[in-house]
């Protein structure tokens, strides 16, 4: 979807105009993919704008950077405060949040030693990632011919810009074949995740989702769904999932900060369950979106209010 521009972007401690948030074409990140990022959401609530699981997102950003031996020149508290201030200065009630850490402009070469580390934070209004009707009707997806990275090649637990070249191939292949999204398998042929989402199947009243060993990103919405489901009395299993289990599942859905909880209606042209949002997915959606409504008891301290 095209950008709904906001006014300011935070760049390494300073606010700059949206259209002036530029970097040099010879920045290290442009040539070698040396960037780490996050995707979070701020929701409109009865108490004002609230960021969902801000601290967990920032911690994951720092963990991703640690894996790639990037030392962020700000503390986690600094980044959390900067995100809040970026939302305030742009006067948005709900938005998508994109913090980005990257190696900047100094020299080129695979060795990044001495290249400065830059940080940027942008926010903008963003609707349903998989389309306005996805939450109820579900989306048609395919299993991609592209696999996720094998263990020991690139770390999938880091949310790195370079990893999303793989995601682009998965997404483009799906779109070219008339689907909304693609599902990647891991190097062993087990279900991994979507191009930018984690995945769950529902079978016989239990939820099953791939474990970290299947080359997945440790999703924060994924973790939220696991906790909500267990609080609701559902059994949740993290294990390897064979491809064919997708086709015979009662329900399948994606999770992610952008996708939220999006049901899948068909996979490879095969109808999943009733061919739209199933009852378990609907209950989880109601529990998830209920977090941002009047009367929610934030016992887990998931919300950070902007005002």
Secondary structure as UniProt FT lines:
FT   STRAND          8..11
FT   TURN            12..13
FT   STRAND          14..17
FT   HELIX           18..20
FT   TURN            25..26
FT   HELIX           28..32
FT   STRAND          35..37
FT   STRAND          40..45
FT   TURN            46..47
FT   STRAND          48..52
FT   HELIX           54..67
FT   TURN            68..69
FT   HELIX           76..90
FT   STRAND          95..103
FT   TURN            113..114
FT   STRAND          117..124
FT   TURN            129..130
FT   TURN            132..133
FT   HELIX           134..137
FT   STRAND          139..147
FT   TURN            151..153
FT   TURN            156..157
FT   HELIX           161..163
FT   HELIX           164..176
FT   TURN            177..178
FT   STRAND          181..185
FT   TURN            187..188
FT   STRAND          190..194
FT   STRAND          198..203
FT   TURN            204..205
FT   STRAND          206..209
FT   HELIX           212..214
FT   HELIX           220..231
FT   TURN            232..233
FT   STRAND          236..238
FT   HELIX           244..247
FT   STRAND          251..256
FT   TURN            257..259
FT   STRAND          260..267
FT   TURN            268..269
FT   STRAND          270..271
FT   TURN            273..274
FT   HELIX           279..289
FT   HELIX           290..292
FT   TURN            294..295
FT   TURN            299..300
FT   STRAND          303..305
//
